[in-house]
Amino acid sequence: MTVEPLPLTGERTVPGIPEENYWFRRHEAAYSDLVRHCVGAVVLEAGCGEGYGAALIARHAERVVALDYDQATAAHASRAYPGLAVVRGNLASLPLGGATVDVVANLQVIEHLWDQEGFLAECARVLRPGGRLLVTTPNRITFSPGRDTPLNPFHTRELAPAELHELLVGAGLRVELLAGLRHGPALRALDERFGGSIIDAQVAVVVGGGQWPDDLLAAVASVRSEDFEITTDDLDASLDLVAVAVRP
């Protein structure tokens, strides 16, 4: 069965679209790195979006519950990935009992939430002792530099590294890892080729509403998840923040 892709609105990324491939691979890189925490585990993906990440996790986990608030998105994920248990629900009040999951995955979602503290308290509630919360989110310092409000209209509050750390600790979690995702050598070469930033080159086309130059589209379509690096070095310069926090 062929499932129509979700429309591109700027709220989420979807696979299989050449113009979107950079963002999809950037998100996929984090899933691929963090999935080691999900092996043999019962996992809740809180904010599953299109469903590709939950499907990746499901190849390694004992069981995955994929949760999203948006009805159309949840319905799409259920159709596109029939092996997933997809549930529609509110992240402010997770529809699970206390201490019922080993891992909560929350990738590129917390920046969309109005009550980030309340959501993290819910994550701590549903995690079993020793369970892990996996979080990725855009680094405010590089994603919306010099602004009090996010550039992305779907984001309510973006976080700097210290702010994310403070939120996790405030929820009663122990921060096991705080790292940053950045461009590896191949993407740094593309940055140089496209005037200093392949991200800015893409944004200029989208904001300007023009045609994609052939060379830029080919470069974007060629990006792989392996072209990104995750490191604890110089967090303030990272593109995305990557955190692993443990419920004591």
HUJOFEN-V284552 format. One record per pair of residues at least 12 apart in sequence whose ideal C-beta (glycine too) atoms are under 7 Angstrom apart, sorted by the first residue. I is the first residue (numbers start at 1). J is the second residue. Records with the same first field share a line. If there is no record, write none. Layout:
I: J + J
This chain:
3: 76 + 79 + 80
5: 17
6: 50 + 73 + 76
8: 20
10: 152 + 154
11: 154
12: 49 + 50
13: 27
14: 50
15: 52
18: 217 + 220 + 221
19: 212 + 217 + 220
21: 220 + 221 + 223
22: 198 + 202 + 220 + 223
25: 223 + 224 + 225 + 227
26: 228
27: 107 + 108
28: 225
29: 181 + 225 + 228
30: 107 + 136 + 181 + 240 + 242
31: 53 + 56 + 107
32: 225
33: 230
34: 134
35: 56 + 57 + 60
37: 103 + 132 + 134 + 244
38: 57 + 60 + 61 + 103
39: 60
40: 61 + 62
41: 61 + 62 + 102 + 103
42: 62 + 63 + 101 + 102
43: 57 + 61 + 64 + 101 + 102 + 103 + 105
44: 65 + 67 + 96 + 101 + 104 + 126
45: 57 + 64 + 66 + 67 + 105
46: 67 + 91 + 94 + 104 + 106 + 109 + 123
47: 67 + 68 + 91 + 106 + 109
48: 66 + 67 + 68 + 77
49: 68 + 73
50: 76 + 77
51: 66 + 77 + 80 + 81 + 84
53: 107
54: 66 + 81 + 84
55: 81 + 84
57: 105
58: 83 + 84
64: 84 + 85
65: 85 + 87
66: 84 + 85 + 86
67: 87 + 89
68: 88
69: 88 + 89 + 90 + 91
71: 88
74: 86 + 88
91: 113 + 119
92: 115 + 118 + 119
93: 122
94: 122 + 126
96: 126
98: 125 + 126
99: 127 + 128 + 129
100: 126
101: 126 + 127 + 128 + 131
102: 128 + 131
103: 131 + 132 + 134
104: 123 + 126 + 127 + 133
105: 134
106: 133 + 134 + 135
107: 134 + 136
108: 136 + 137
110: 135 + 137
111: 137 + 138 + 155 + 156 + 157 + 158
112: 154 + 155 + 156
113: 156
114: 156
116: 157 + 167
117: 167 + 170
120: 167 + 168 + 171
121: 171
123: 171
124: 171 + 172 + 173 + 247
127: 247
129: 247 + 248
130: 246 + 247
131: 247
132: 244 + 245 + 246
133: 173 + 245
134: 244
135: 243
136: 240 + 241 + 242
137: 159 + 164 + 240 + 241
138: 158 + 240
139: 160 + 161 + 180 + 238 + 239 + 240 + 241
140: 158 + 159 + 160
141: 160 + 236
142: 237 + 238 + 239
143: 158
144: 158
159: 241
161: 178 + 235 + 236 + 241
164: 241 + 243
165: 178
168: 243 + 245
173: 245 + 246 + 247
174: 245 + 246 + 248
175: 243 + 245
176: 244 + 245 + 246
177: 243 + 244
178: 235 + 243
179: 230 + 231 + 232 + 242
180: 231 + 235 + 238 + 240 + 241 + 242
181: 228 + 230 + 238 + 239 + 240 + 242
182: 229 + 231 + 238 + 239
183: 228
184: 227 + 228 + 229
186: 227
187: 223 + 227 + 228
190: 219
194: 216
198: 219
201: 216
202: 220
230: 242
